[in-house]
Amino acid sequence: MAMTCEGCANAARRVLGKLGEDKVTIDKIDVGTKQVVVTTDLPASDILEALKKTGKEIKQL
């Protein structure tokens, strides 16, 4: 995810949190490497769609 600051990381936390804390565990958000790592049973498409709501460029690894 194209992150440049902690505000971007907080935006990712916010949109992922709306999916439900019981459904998505945020393992790591690293602004330096521009990575968001989560554990979930939800489809990857749900996670990507949520992250797109931040307005940042998203790329699945």
C-alpha distance matrix in Angstrom:
0.0 3.8 5.8 9.5 11.5 12.5 12.7 9.0 9.1 12.3 11.0 8.8 12.1 14.1 12.9 12.9 16.3 17.7 17.6 20.1 20.2 22.6 20.2 16.9 16.9 13.9 14.7 12.3 9.5 9.5 8.7 10.7 9.0 5.4 5.9 6.9 10.3 12.7 16.3 17.6 20.2 18.5 17.5 14.0 14.4 14.9 11.7 9.7 12.1 11.7 8.0 8.9 11.5 9.5 9.9 6.5 5.7 4.6 6.2 8.4 10.1
3.8 0.0 3.8 6.7 9.6 11.7 11.8 8.2 9.6 12.8 11.5 10.5 14.0 15.7 14.9 15.6 18.7 20.0 20.4 22.9 23.0 25.7 23.6 20.2 20.1 16.9 17.6 14.7 11.5 10.6 8.3 10.0 9.3 5.8 8.3 10.0 13.6 16.2 19.9 21.3 24.0 22.1 21.1 17.6 17.6 18.1 15.1 12.8 14.6 14.2 10.4 10.5 12.6 9.9 9.4 5.6 5.3 6.6 8.6 11.6 13.0
5.8 3.8 0.0 3.8 5.9 7.9 8.4 5.3 6.7 10.0 9.6 9.2 12.2 14.1 14.2 15.0 17.5 19.3 20.2 22.3 21.9 24.9 23.3 19.8 19.2 15.8 16.5 13.3 9.6 8.5 5.6 8.0 8.7 5.6 8.3 9.7 13.5 16.1 19.8 21.6 24.6 23.0 22.6 19.3 19.6 19.5 16.2 14.7 16.3 15.0 11.3 12.2 13.4 10.0 10.4 7.3 8.6 9.7 11.8 14.2 15.3
9.5 6.7 3.8 0.0 3.8 7.2 8.1 6.5 8.4 11.3 11.5 12.1 14.6 16.2 17.0 18.1 20.2 22.0 23.3 25.2 24.7 27.9 26.5 23.0 22.1 18.5 19.0 15.6 11.9 10.1 6.3 7.9 9.9 8.0 11.3 13.0 16.6 19.3 23.1 25.0 28.2 26.7 26.4 23.1 23.4 23.2 19.9 18.4 19.8 18.4 14.8 15.4 16.2 12.6 12.6 9.9 11.4 13.2 15.2 17.7 18.6
11.5 9.6 5.9 3.8 0.0 3.8 5.3 5.4 6.8 8.9 10.2 11.3 13.0 14.6 16.2 17.3 18.7 20.8 22.6 23.9 23.1 26.5 25.7 22.2 21.0 17.4 18.1 14.7 11.1 9.7 6.4 8.7 11.4 9.7 12.3 13.3 16.7 19.1 22.7 24.8 28.1 26.8 27.1 24.1 24.5 23.8 20.4 19.5 20.8 18.7 15.4 16.7 16.7 13.0 13.9 11.9 14.0 15.4 17.6 19.7 20.6
12.5 11.7 7.9 7.2 3.8 0.0 3.8 5.3 4.9 6.1 8.6 9.8 10.4 12.2 14.4 15.3 16.1 18.5 20.5 21.4 20.2 23.7 23.3 19.9 18.5 15.0 15.9 12.8 9.5 9.1 6.9 10.0 12.6 10.9 12.5 12.5 15.5 17.4 20.9 22.9 26.4 25.3 26.1 23.5 24.2 22.9 19.5 19.3 20.5 17.9 15.0 16.9 16.6 13.0 14.9 13.3 15.8 16.5 18.7 20.3 21.2
12.7 11.8 8.4 8.1 5.3 3.8 0.0 3.8 5.4 5.0 6.2 8.8 9.8 10.4 12.5 14.3 15.0 16.8 19.2 20.4 19.8 23.5 23.0 19.9 19.2 16.0 17.7 15.0 11.6 11.9 9.7 13.0 15.1 12.7 14.2 13.7 17.0 18.3 21.8 23.2 26.5 25.0 25.7 23.2 23.4 21.8 18.8 18.5 19.0 16.3 13.7 15.1 14.1 10.5 12.5 11.7 14.9 16.0 18.8 20.7 22.2
9.0 8.2 5.3 6.5 5.4 5.3 3.8 0.0 3.8 5.4 5.0 6.4 8.8 9.8 10.9 12.5 14.1 15.8 17.6 19.3 19.1 22.5 21.4 18.2 17.8 14.5 16.2 13.5 9.9 10.3 8.0 11.5 12.8 9.8 11.3 11.0 14.5 16.1 19.7 21.0 24.2 22.4 22.7 20.0 20.1 18.9 15.8 15.1 15.8 13.5 10.5 11.9 11.5 7.8 9.6 8.3 11.2 12.2 15.1 17.0 18.7
9.1 9.6 6.7 8.4 6.8 4.9 5.4 3.8 0.0 3.8 5.4 5.1 6.3 8.7 10.2 10.7 12.2 14.6 16.0 17.3 16.4 19.7 18.9 15.5 14.5 11.1 12.6 10.0 6.5 7.7 6.7 10.5 11.6 9.0 9.5 8.5 11.6 13.1 16.6 18.4 21.8 20.5 21.2 18.7 19.4 18.0 14.6 14.6 15.9 13.3 10.5 12.9 12.8 9.6 12.2 10.6 12.9 12.8 15.1 16.3 17.5
12.3 12.8 10.0 11.3 8.9 6.1 5.0 5.4 3.8 0.0 3.8 5.3 4.9 6.1 8.8 9.8 10.2 12.5 14.7 15.6 14.8 18.5 18.2 15.1 14.5 11.6 13.8 11.9 9.1 11.0 10.3 14.1 15.4 12.8 12.9 11.2 13.8 14.4 17.5 18.8 22.1 20.8 21.9 19.9 20.4 18.4 15.3 15.9 16.4 13.2 11.3 13.7 12.6 9.7 12.9 12.4 15.3 15.2 17.9 18.9 20.5
11.0 11.5 9.6 11.5 10.2 8.6 6.2 5.0 5.4 3.8 0.0 3.8 5.4 5.0 6.3 8.6 9.7 11.0 13.2 14.9 15.1 18.6 17.8 15.0 15.2 12.7 15.4 13.8 10.8 12.8 11.8 15.6 16.3 13.1 13.3 11.4 14.3 14.7 17.8 18.5 21.4 19.5 20.3 18.2 18.0 16.1 13.4 13.4 13.4 10.3 8.5 10.4 8.9 6.1 9.4 9.6 12.8 13.0 16.1 17.4 19.6
8.8 10.5 9.2 12.1 11.3 9.8 8.8 6.4 5.1 5.3 3.8 0.0 3.8 5.4 5.4 6.1 8.4 10.1 11.3 13.2 13.2 16.4 15.1 12.0 12.2 9.6 12.3 10.9 8.3 10.8 10.7 14.4 14.4 11.1 10.4 8.0 10.7 11.0 14.3 15.0 18.0 16.3 17.0 14.8 15.1 13.3 10.2 10.5 11.3 8.3 6.1 9.1 8.8 6.6 10.0 9.4 11.7 10.8 13.5 14.2 16.3
12.1 14.0 12.2 14.6 13.0 10.4 9.8 8.8 6.3 4.9 5.4 3.8 0.0 3.8 5.7 5.3 5.9 8.7 10.2 11.0 10.3 13.8 13.2 10.2 10.0 7.7 10.8 10.1 8.4 11.6 12.3 16.0 16.2 13.5 12.2 9.3 11.0 10.4 13.2 14.1 17.3 16.1 17.6 16.0 16.8 14.4 11.4 12.9 13.6 10.1 9.0 12.4 11.5 9.9 13.5 13.2 15.5 14.3 16.6 16.7 18.4
14.1 15.7 14.1 16.2 14.6 12.2 10.4 9.8 8.7 6.1 5.0 5.4 3.8 0.0 3.8 5.5 5.1 6.5 9.2 10.3 10.6 14.2 13.8 11.7 12.3 10.9 14.3 13.9 12.1 15.1 15.2 19.0 19.4 16.4 15.5 12.6 14.4 13.4 15.8 15.9 18.6 16.8 18.4 17.3 17.3 14.5 12.2 13.6 13.2 9.5 9.4 12.1 10.1 9.0 12.8 13.5 16.3 15.6 18.4 18.8 21.0
12.9 14.9 14.2 17.0 16.2 14.4 12.5 10.9 10.2 8.8 6.3 5.4 5.7 3.8 0.0 3.8 5.4 5.3 7.1 9.5 10.9 14.0 12.6 10.7 12.4 11.3 14.8 14.7 13.0 16.0 16.2 19.8 19.5 16.2 15.1 12.1 13.8 12.6 14.9 14.3 16.6 14.3 15.4 14.3 13.8 11.0 9.1 10.4 9.5 5.8 6.4 9.0 7.2 7.3 11.0 12.0 14.4 13.3 16.1 16.4 19.1
12.9 15.6 15.0 18.1 17.3 15.3 14.3 12.5 10.7 9.8 8.6 6.1 5.3 5.5 3.8 0.0 3.8 5.4 5.4 7.4 8.1 11.0 9.4 7.0 8.7 8.1 11.7 12.2 11.4 14.9 15.9 19.4 18.7 15.7 13.8 10.3 11.0 9.2 11.2 10.7 13.3 11.4 13.0 12.1 12.5 9.6 7.2 9.6 9.8 6.3 7.1 10.5 9.9 10.1 13.6 13.8 15.5 13.6 15.6 15.1 17.3
16.3 18.7 17.5 20.2 18.7 16.1 15.0 14.1 12.2 10.2 9.7 8.4 5.9 5.1 5.4 3.8 0.0 3.8 5.3 5.4 5.7 9.2 8.9 7.4 8.8 8.9 12.6 13.6 13.2 16.8 17.9 21.5 21.2 18.5 16.6 13.1 13.5 11.3 12.6 12.0 14.5 13.1 15.5 15.2 15.7 12.4 10.6 13.3 13.1 9.5 10.7 13.8 12.4 12.5 16.3 16.8 18.9 17.3 19.3 18.7 20.8
17.7 20.0 19.3 22.0 20.8 18.5 16.8 15.8 14.6 12.5 11.0 10.1 8.7 6.5 5.3 5.4 3.8 0.0 3.8 5.3 7.7 10.4 9.8 9.3 11.7 12.3 16.0 17.0 16.3 19.8 20.6 24.2 23.8 20.8 19.0 15.6 16.2 13.9 14.9 13.5 15.2 13.1 15.2 15.4 15.1 11.4 10.7 13.2 11.9 8.5 10.8 13.2 11.2 12.3 15.8 17.1 19.3 17.8 20.2 19.7 22.3
17.6 20.4 20.2 23.3 22.6 20.5 19.2 17.6 16.0 14.7 13.2 11.3 10.2 9.2 7.1 5.4 5.3 3.8 0.0 3.8 6.9 8.5 6.7 6.9 10.1 11.4 15.0 16.6 16.5 20.1 21.3 24.7 23.7 20.8 18.6 15.0 14.9 12.0 12.4 10.3 11.6 9.3 11.7 12.4 12.4 8.7 8.4 11.5 10.7 7.9 10.6 13.3 12.2 13.8 17.0 17.9 19.4 17.3 19.0 18.0 20.4
20.1 22.9 22.3 25.2 23.9 21.4 20.4 19.3 17.3 15.6 14.9 13.2 11.0 10.3 9.5 7.4 5.4 5.3 3.8 0.0 3.8 5.3 5.2 6.3 9.0 11.1 14.6 16.7 17.1 20.9 22.5 25.9 25.1 22.6 20.1 16.4 15.7 12.5 12.2 10.3 11.7 10.6 13.8 14.8 15.5 11.9 11.4 14.8 14.4 11.5 13.8 16.7 15.6 16.7 20.2 20.9 22.5 20.3 21.9 20.5 22.5
20.2 23.0 21.9 24.7 23.1 20.2 19.8 19.1 16.4 14.8 15.1 13.2 10.3 10.6 10.9 8.1 5.7 7.7 6.9 3.8 0.0 3.8 5.4 5.4 6.5 8.9 12.1 14.5 15.5 19.3 21.3 24.5 23.9 21.8 19.2 15.4 14.4 11.2 10.8 9.9 12.1 12.0 15.4 16.0 17.4 14.2 12.8 16.3 16.6 13.6 15.1 18.5 17.6 18.0 21.6 21.9 23.5 21.2 22.5 21.0 22.5
22.6 25.7 24.9 27.9 26.5 23.7 23.5 22.5 19.7 18.5 18.6 16.4 13.8 14.2 14.0 11.0 9.2 10.4 8.5 5.3 3.8 0.0 3.8 6.0 7.4 10.8 13.4 16.4 18.0 21.8 24.1 27.1 26.2 24.3 21.3 17.5 15.8 12.2 10.6 8.9 10.2 10.9 14.7 16.1 17.8 14.7 13.9 17.7 18.1 15.6 17.5 20.7 20.2 21.0 24.5 24.6 25.8 23.2 24.1 22.1 23.4
20.2 23.6 23.3 26.5 25.7 23.3 23.0 21.4 18.9 18.2 17.8 15.1 13.2 13.8 12.6 9.4 8.9 9.8 6.7 5.2 5.4 3.8 0.0 3.8 6.9 10.0 12.7 15.6 17.0 20.7 23.0 25.9 24.5 22.4 19.3 15.6 13.8 10.1 8.5 5.9 7.0 7.2 10.8 12.4 14.0 11.1 10.6 14.4 15.0 13.0 15.0 18.1 18.0 19.1 22.3 22.4 23.2 20.3 21.0 18.9 20.3
16.9 20.2 19.8 23.0 22.2 19.9 19.9 18.2 15.5 15.1 15.0 12.0 10.2 11.7 10.7 7.0 7.4 9.3 6.9 6.3 5.4 6.0 3.8 0.0 3.8 6.4 9.3 11.9 13.2 16.9 19.2 22.1 20.7 18.7 15.6 11.9 10.2 6.6 6.0 4.9 7.8 7.8 10.8 11.1 13.2 10.5 8.8 12.4 13.6 11.3 12.5 16.0 16.2 16.7 20.0 19.6 20.4 17.5 18.2 16.2 17.5
16.9 20.1 19.2 22.1 21.0 18.5 19.2 17.8 14.5 14.5 15.2 12.2 10.0 12.3 12.4 8.7 8.8 11.7 10.1 9.0 6.5 7.4 6.9 3.8 0.0 3.8 6.0 9.1 11.2 14.8 17.6 20.2 19.1 17.6 14.4 10.8 8.7 5.5 5.1 6.4 9.9 10.9 13.6 13.3 15.8 13.7 11.2 14.5 16.3 13.8 14.1 17.8 18.2 18.0 21.3 20.4 21.2 18.4 18.9 16.9 17.5
13.9 16.9 15.8 18.5 17.4 15.0 16.0 14.5 11.1 11.6 12.7 9.6 7.7 10.9 11.3 8.1 8.9 12.3 11.4 11.1 8.9 10.8 10.0 6.4 3.8 0.0 3.8 5.7 7.4 11.1 13.8 16.5 15.5 14.1 11.1 7.7 6.2 4.5 6.5 8.8 12.6 12.9 14.9 13.7 16.0 14.3 11.1 13.6 15.7 13.2 12.4 16.2 16.7 15.9 19.1 17.8 18.7 16.2 16.8 15.3 15.8
14.7 17.6 16.5 19.0 18.1 15.9 17.7 16.2 12.6 13.8 15.4 12.3 10.8 14.3 14.8 11.7 12.6 16.0 15.0 14.6 12.1 13.4 12.7 9.3 6.0 3.8 0.0 3.8 7.1 10.0 13.5 15.4 14.2 13.7 10.4 7.8 5.3 5.1 6.7 10.1 13.8 14.9 16.6 15.0 17.9 16.8 13.5 15.6 18.3 16.2 15.0 18.6 19.7 18.5 21.4 19.5 20.0 17.4 17.3 15.5 15.1
12.3 14.7 13.3 15.6 14.7 12.8 15.0 13.5 10.0 11.9 13.8 10.9 10.1 13.9 14.7 12.2 13.6 17.0 16.6 16.7 14.5 16.4 15.6 11.9 9.1 5.7 3.8 0.0 3.8 6.3 9.8 11.6 10.7 10.4 7.6 5.8 5.0 6.9 9.8 13.0 16.7 17.2 18.3 16.1 18.7 17.8 14.2 15.5 18.3 16.3 14.2 17.6 18.8 17.0 19.6 17.4 17.8 15.7 15.7 14.7 14.1
9.5 11.5 9.6 11.9 11.1 9.5 11.6 9.9 6.5 9.1 10.8 8.3 8.4 12.1 13.0 11.4 13.2 16.3 16.5 17.1 15.5 18.0 17.0 13.2 11.2 7.4 7.1 3.8 0.0 3.8 6.5 9.1 8.8 7.6 5.8 4.5 6.3 8.7 12.2 14.9 18.6 18.3 19.1 16.5 18.4 17.5 13.8 14.4 16.9 14.8 12.2 15.3 16.4 14.1 16.5 14.1 15.0 13.4 14.1 14.0 14.0
9.5 10.6 8.5 10.1 9.7 9.1 11.9 10.3 7.7 11.0 12.8 10.8 11.6 15.1 16.0 14.9 16.8 19.8 20.1 20.9 19.3 21.8 20.7 16.9 14.8 11.1 10.0 6.3 3.8 0.0 3.8 5.5 5.6 5.6 5.3 6.5 8.7 11.8 15.3 18.2 21.7 21.5 21.8 18.9 20.7 20.4 16.6 16.6 19.3 17.5 14.4 17.0 18.4 15.6 17.4 14.5 15.0 13.9 14.3 14.7 14.2
8.7 8.3 5.6 6.3 6.4 6.9 9.7 8.0 6.7 10.3 11.8 10.7 12.3 15.2 16.2 15.9 17.9 20.6 21.3 22.5 21.3 24.1 23.0 19.2 17.6 13.8 13.5 9.8 6.5 3.8 0.0 3.8 5.6 4.7 6.8 8.6 11.6 14.6 18.3 20.9 24.3 23.5 23.6 20.5 21.7 21.5 17.8 17.1 19.4 17.7 14.3 16.2 17.4 14.2 15.5 12.5 13.3 13.3 14.3 15.6 15.6
10.7 10.0 8.0 7.9 8.7 10.0 13.0 11.5 10.5 14.1 15.6 14.4 16.0 19.0 19.8 19.4 21.5 24.2 24.7 25.9 24.5 27.1 25.9 22.1 20.2 16.5 15.4 11.6 9.1 5.5 3.8 0.0 3.8 5.5 8.0 10.8 13.3 16.8 20.3 23.2 26.5 26.0 25.9 22.5 24.0 24.2 20.5 19.6 22.2 20.9 17.4 19.1 20.7 17.6 18.4 15.0 15.1 15.1 15.3 16.7 15.9
9.0 9.3 8.7 9.9 11.4 12.6 15.1 12.8 11.6 15.4 16.3 14.4 16.2 19.4 19.5 18.7 21.2 23.8 23.7 25.1 23.9 26.2 24.5 20.7 19.1 15.5 14.2 10.7 8.8 5.6 5.6 3.8 0.0 3.8 5.5 9.0 11.2 14.9 18.3 21.1 24.2 23.8 23.3 19.8 21.5 22.1 18.5 17.5 20.5 19.7 16.2 17.9 20.1 17.4 18.1 14.5 13.8 13.1 12.6 13.5 12.3
5.4 5.8 5.6 8.0 9.7 10.9 12.7 9.8 9.0 12.8 13.1 11.1 13.5 16.4 16.2 15.7 18.5 20.8 20.8 22.6 21.8 24.3 22.4 18.7 17.6 14.1 13.7 10.4 7.6 5.6 4.7 5.5 3.8 0.0 3.8 7.0 10.1 13.5 17.1 19.4 22.5 21.5 21.0 17.5 18.7 19.1 15.6 14.3 17.1 16.2 12.6 14.1 16.3 13.7 14.3 10.8 10.3 9.7 10.0 11.4 11.3
5.9 8.3 8.3 11.3 12.3 12.5 14.2 11.3 9.5 12.9 13.3 10.4 12.2 15.5 15.1 13.8 16.6 19.0 18.6 20.1 19.2 21.3 19.3 15.6 14.4 11.1 10.4 7.6 5.8 5.3 6.8 8.0 5.5 3.8 0.0 3.8 6.4 9.9 13.4 15.9 19.0 18.4 18.0 14.6 16.4 16.8 13.1 12.5 15.7 14.8 11.6 13.8 16.1 14.1 15.4 12.2 11.6 9.7 9.3 9.5 9.1
6.9 10.0 9.7 13.0 13.3 12.5 13.7 11.0 8.5 11.2 11.4 8.0 9.3 12.6 12.1 10.3 13.1 15.6 15.0 16.4 15.4 17.5 15.6 11.9 10.8 7.7 7.8 5.8 4.5 6.5 8.6 10.8 9.0 7.0 3.8 0.0 3.8 6.6 10.3 12.6 15.9 15.2 15.3 12.4 14.3 14.0 10.3 10.5 13.5 12.1 9.4 12.5 14.3 12.7 14.8 12.3 12.3 9.9 10.1 9.6 10.0
10.3 13.6 13.5 16.6 16.7 15.5 17.0 14.5 11.6 13.8 14.3 10.7 11.0 14.4 13.8 11.0 13.5 16.2 14.9 15.7 14.4 15.8 13.8 10.2 8.7 6.2 5.3 5.0 6.3 8.7 11.6 13.3 11.2 10.1 6.4 3.8 0.0 3.8 7.1 10.0 13.3 13.5 14.0 11.4 14.2 14.0 10.4 11.6 14.8 13.6 11.7 15.0 16.8 15.8 18.1 15.8 15.5 12.6 12.0 10.2 9.9
12.7 16.2 16.1 19.3 19.1 17.4 18.3 16.1 13.1 14.4 14.7 11.0 10.4 13.4 12.6 9.2 11.3 13.9 12.0 12.5 11.2 12.2 10.1 6.6 5.5 4.5 5.1 6.9 8.7 11.8 14.6 16.8 14.9 13.5 9.9 6.6 3.8 0.0 3.8 6.4 10.0 10.4 11.6 10.0 12.9 12.0 8.8 11.1 13.9 12.4 11.6 15.1 16.6 16.2 18.9 17.3 17.3 14.2 13.9 11.7 12.0
16.3 19.9 19.8 23.1 22.7 20.9 21.8 19.7 16.6 17.5 17.8 14.3 13.2 15.8 14.9 11.2 12.6 14.9 12.4 12.2 10.8 10.6 8.5 6.0 5.1 6.5 6.7 9.8 12.2 15.3 18.3 20.3 18.3 17.1 13.4 10.3 7.1 3.8 0.0 3.8 7.2 8.9 10.8 10.3 13.6 12.6 10.2 13.2 15.7 14.4 14.4 17.9 19.2 19.3 22.1 20.7 20.6 17.2 16.7 13.9 14.0
17.6 21.3 21.6 25.0 24.8 22.9 23.2 21.0 18.4 18.8 18.5 15.0 14.1 15.9 14.3 10.7 12.0 13.5 10.3 10.3 9.9 8.9 5.9 4.9 6.4 8.8 10.1 13.0 14.9 18.2 20.9 23.2 21.1 19.4 15.9 12.6 10.0 6.4 3.8 0.0 3.8 5.4 8.0 8.7 11.7 10.2 8.9 12.3 14.2 13.2 14.2 17.3 18.4 19.3 22.0 21.2 21.1 17.7 17.4 14.6 15.4
20.2 24.0 24.6 28.2 28.1 26.4 26.5 24.2 21.8 22.1 21.4 18.0 17.3 18.6 16.6 13.3 14.5 15.2 11.6 11.7 12.1 10.2 7.0 7.8 9.9 12.6 13.8 16.7 18.6 21.7 24.3 26.5 24.2 22.5 19.0 15.9 13.3 10.0 7.2 3.8 0.0 3.8 6.5 8.7 11.4 10.2 10.3 13.5 15.0 14.6 16.2 18.9 20.1 21.5 24.0 23.4 23.1 19.6 19.1 16.0 16.9
18.5 22.1 23.0 26.7 26.8 25.3 25.0 22.4 20.5 20.8 19.5 16.3 16.1 16.8 14.3 11.4 13.1 13.1 9.3 10.6 12.0 10.9 7.2 7.8 10.9 12.9 14.9 17.2 18.3 21.5 23.5 26.0 23.8 21.5 18.4 15.2 13.5 10.4 8.9 5.4 3.8 0.0 3.8 6.4 8.2 6.5 7.4 10.6 11.6 11.5 13.5 15.8 16.9 18.8 21.1 20.9 20.6 17.3 17.2 14.5 16.2
17.5 21.1 22.6 26.4 27.1 26.1 25.7 22.7 21.2 21.9 20.3 17.0 17.6 18.4 15.4 13.0 15.5 15.2 11.7 13.8 15.4 14.7 10.8 10.8 13.6 14.9 16.6 18.3 19.1 21.8 23.6 25.9 23.3 21.0 18.0 15.3 14.0 11.6 10.8 8.0 6.5 3.8 0.0 3.8 5.3 5.5 7.0 9.0 10.2 11.3 13.1 14.7 16.5 18.5 20.2 19.9 19.0 15.5 15.0 12.3 14.2
14.0 17.6 19.3 23.1 24.1 23.5 23.2 20.0 18.7 19.9 18.2 14.8 16.0 17.3 14.3 12.1 15.2 15.4 12.4 14.8 16.0 16.1 12.4 11.1 13.3 13.7 15.0 16.1 16.5 18.9 20.5 22.5 19.8 17.5 14.6 12.4 11.4 10.0 10.3 8.7 8.7 6.4 3.8 0.0 3.8 5.4 5.2 6.2 8.6 10.0 10.7 12.3 14.6 16.3 17.7 16.8 15.6 12.0 11.2 8.5 10.7
14.4 17.6 19.6 23.4 24.5 24.2 23.4 20.1 19.4 20.4 18.0 15.1 16.8 17.3 13.8 12.5 15.7 15.1 12.4 15.5 17.4 17.8 14.0 13.2 15.8 16.0 17.9 18.7 18.4 20.7 21.7 24.0 21.5 18.7 16.4 14.3 14.2 12.9 13.6 11.7 11.4 8.2 5.3 3.8 0.0 3.8 5.5 5.1 6.0 8.5 9.9 10.4 12.7 15.0 15.9 15.7 14.6 11.4 11.3 9.5 12.6
14.9 18.1 19.5 23.2 23.8 22.9 21.8 18.9 18.0 18.4 16.1 13.3 14.4 14.5 11.0 9.6 12.4 11.4 8.7 11.9 14.2 14.7 11.1 10.5 13.7 14.3 16.8 17.8 17.5 20.4 21.5 24.2 22.1 19.1 16.8 14.0 14.0 12.0 12.6 10.2 10.2 6.5 5.5 5.4 3.8 0.0 3.8 5.5 5.2 6.2 8.7 10.0 11.2 13.7 15.4 15.7 15.5 12.6 13.4 11.9 14.9
11.7 15.1 16.2 19.9 20.4 19.5 18.8 15.8 14.6 15.3 13.4 10.2 11.4 12.2 9.1 7.2 10.6 10.7 8.4 11.4 12.8 13.9 10.6 8.8 11.2 11.1 13.5 14.2 13.8 16.6 17.8 20.5 18.5 15.6 13.1 10.3 10.4 8.8 10.2 8.9 10.3 7.4 7.0 5.2 5.5 3.8 0.0 3.8 5.5 5.2 6.2 8.7 10.2 11.7 13.8 13.5 13.4 10.3 11.2 9.7 12.5
9.7 12.8 14.7 18.4 19.5 19.3 18.5 15.1 14.6 15.9 13.4 10.5 12.9 13.6 10.4 9.6 13.3 13.2 11.5 14.8 16.3 17.7 14.4 12.4 14.5 13.6 15.6 15.5 14.4 16.6 17.1 19.6 17.5 14.3 12.5 10.5 11.6 11.1 13.2 12.3 13.5 10.6 9.0 6.2 5.1 5.5 3.8 0.0 3.8 5.4 5.1 6.1 8.9 10.4 11.5 10.9 10.2 7.1 8.2 7.6 11.1
12.1 14.6 16.3 19.8 20.8 20.5 19.0 15.8 15.9 16.4 13.4 11.3 13.6 13.2 9.5 9.8 13.1 11.9 10.7 14.4 16.6 18.1 15.0 13.6 16.3 15.7 18.3 18.3 16.9 19.3 19.4 22.2 20.5 17.1 15.7 13.5 14.8 13.9 15.7 14.2 15.0 11.6 10.2 8.6 6.0 5.2 5.5 3.8 0.0 3.8 5.5 5.1 6.7 9.5 10.5 11.2 11.3 9.2 11.1 11.2 14.8
11.7 14.2 15.0 18.4 18.7 17.9 16.3 13.5 13.3 13.2 10.3 8.3 10.1 9.5 5.8 6.3 9.5 8.5 7.9 11.5 13.6 15.6 13.0 11.3 13.8 13.2 16.2 16.3 14.8 17.5 17.7 20.9 19.7 16.2 14.8 12.1 13.6 12.4 14.4 13.2 14.6 11.5 11.3 10.0 8.5 6.2 5.2 5.4 3.8 0.0 3.8 5.5 5.5 7.7 10.0 10.9 12.0 10.2 12.6 12.7 15.9
8.0 10.4 11.3 14.8 15.4 15.0 13.7 10.5 10.5 11.3 8.5 6.1 9.0 9.4 6.4 7.1 10.7 10.8 10.6 13.8 15.1 17.5 15.0 12.5 14.1 12.4 15.0 14.2 12.2 14.4 14.3 17.4 16.2 12.6 11.6 9.4 11.7 11.6 14.4 14.2 16.2 13.5 13.1 10.7 9.9 8.7 6.2 5.1 5.5 3.8 0.0 3.8 5.3 5.6 7.8 7.7 8.8 7.1 9.9 10.6 13.8
8.9 10.5 12.2 15.4 16.7 16.9 15.1 11.9 12.9 13.7 10.4 9.1 12.4 12.1 9.0 10.5 13.8 13.2 13.3 16.7 18.5 20.7 18.1 16.0 17.8 16.2 18.6 17.6 15.3 17.0 16.2 19.1 17.9 14.1 13.8 12.5 15.0 15.1 17.9 17.3 18.9 15.8 14.7 12.3 10.4 10.0 8.7 6.1 5.1 5.5 3.8 0.0 3.8 5.3 5.6 6.3 7.1 6.4 9.8 11.4 14.9
11.5 12.6 13.4 16.2 16.7 16.6 14.1 11.5 12.8 12.6 8.9 8.8 11.5 10.1 7.2 9.9 12.4 11.2 12.2 15.6 17.6 20.2 18.0 16.2 18.2 16.7 19.7 18.8 16.4 18.4 17.4 20.7 20.1 16.3 16.1 14.3 16.8 16.6 19.2 18.4 20.1 16.9 16.5 14.6 12.7 11.2 10.2 8.9 6.7 5.5 5.3 3.8 0.0 3.8 5.3 7.7 9.9 10.0 13.4 15.0 18.4
9.5 9.9 10.0 12.6 13.0 13.0 10.5 7.8 9.6 9.7 6.1 6.6 9.9 9.0 7.3 10.1 12.5 12.3 13.8 16.7 18.0 21.0 19.1 16.7 18.0 15.9 18.5 17.0 14.1 15.6 14.2 17.6 17.4 13.7 14.1 12.7 15.8 16.2 19.3 19.3 21.5 18.8 18.5 16.3 15.0 13.7 11.7 10.4 9.5 7.7 5.6 5.3 3.8 0.0 3.8 5.4 8.6 9.4 13.1 15.1 18.0
9.9 9.4 10.4 12.6 13.9 14.9 12.5 9.6 12.2 12.9 9.4 10.0 13.5 12.8 11.0 13.6 16.3 15.8 17.0 20.2 21.6 24.5 22.3 20.0 21.3 19.1 21.4 19.6 16.5 17.4 15.5 18.4 18.1 14.3 15.4 14.8 18.1 18.9 22.1 22.0 24.0 21.1 20.2 17.7 15.9 15.4 13.8 11.5 10.5 10.0 7.8 5.6 5.3 3.8 0.0 3.8 6.8 8.8 12.6 15.3 18.4
6.5 5.6 7.3 9.9 11.9 13.3 11.7 8.3 10.6 12.4 9.6 9.4 13.2 13.5 12.0 13.8 16.8 17.1 17.9 20.9 21.9 24.6 22.4 19.6 20.4 17.8 19.5 17.4 14.1 14.5 12.5 15.0 14.5 10.8 12.2 12.3 15.8 17.3 20.7 21.2 23.4 20.9 19.9 16.8 15.7 15.7 13.5 10.9 11.2 10.9 7.7 6.3 7.7 5.4 3.8 0.0 3.8 6.2 9.9 12.9 15.6
5.7 5.3 8.6 11.4 14.0 15.8 14.9 11.2 12.9 15.3 12.8 11.7 15.5 16.3 14.4 15.5 18.9 19.3 19.4 22.5 23.5 25.8 23.2 20.4 21.2 18.7 20.0 17.8 15.0 15.0 13.3 15.1 13.8 10.3 11.6 12.3 15.5 17.3 20.6 21.1 23.1 20.6 19.0 15.6 14.6 15.5 13.4 10.2 11.3 12.0 8.8 7.1 9.9 8.6 6.8 3.8 0.0 3.8 6.8 10.3 13.0
4.6 6.6 9.7 13.2 15.4 16.5 16.0 12.2 12.8 15.2 13.0 10.8 14.3 15.6 13.3 13.6 17.3 17.8 17.3 20.3 21.2 23.2 20.3 17.5 18.4 16.2 17.4 15.7 13.4 13.9 13.3 15.1 13.1 9.7 9.7 9.9 12.6 14.2 17.2 17.7 19.6 17.3 15.5 12.0 11.4 12.6 10.3 7.1 9.2 10.2 7.1 6.4 10.0 9.4 8.8 6.2 3.8 0.0 3.8 6.8 9.7
6.2 8.6 11.8 15.2 17.6 18.7 18.8 15.1 15.1 17.9 16.1 13.5 16.6 18.4 16.1 15.6 19.3 20.2 19.0 21.9 22.5 24.1 21.0 18.2 18.9 16.8 17.3 15.7 14.1 14.3 14.3 15.3 12.6 10.0 9.3 10.1 12.0 13.9 16.7 17.4 19.1 17.2 15.0 11.2 11.3 13.4 11.2 8.2 11.1 12.6 9.9 9.8 13.4 13.1 12.6 9.9 6.8 3.8 0.0 3.8 6.4
8.4 11.6 14.2 17.7 19.7 20.3 20.7 17.0 16.3 18.9 17.4 14.2 16.7 18.8 16.4 15.1 18.7 19.7 18.0 20.5 21.0 22.1 18.9 16.2 16.9 15.3 15.5 14.7 14.0 14.7 15.6 16.7 13.5 11.4 9.5 9.6 10.2 11.7 13.9 14.6 16.0 14.5 12.3 8.5 9.5 11.9 9.7 7.6 11.2 12.7 10.6 11.4 15.0 15.1 15.3 12.9 10.3 6.8 3.8 0.0 3.8
10.1 13.0 15.3 18.6 20.6 21.2 22.2 18.7 17.5 20.5 19.6 16.3 18.4 21.0 19.1 17.3 20.8 22.3 20.4 22.5 22.5 23.4 20.3 17.5 17.5 15.8 15.1 14.1 14.0 14.2 15.6 15.9 12.3 11.3 9.1 10.0 9.9 12.0 14.0 15.4 16.9 16.2 14.2 10.7 12.6 14.9 12.5 11.1 14.8 15.9 13.8 14.9 18.4 18.0 18.4 15.6 13.0 9.7 6.4 3.8 0.0
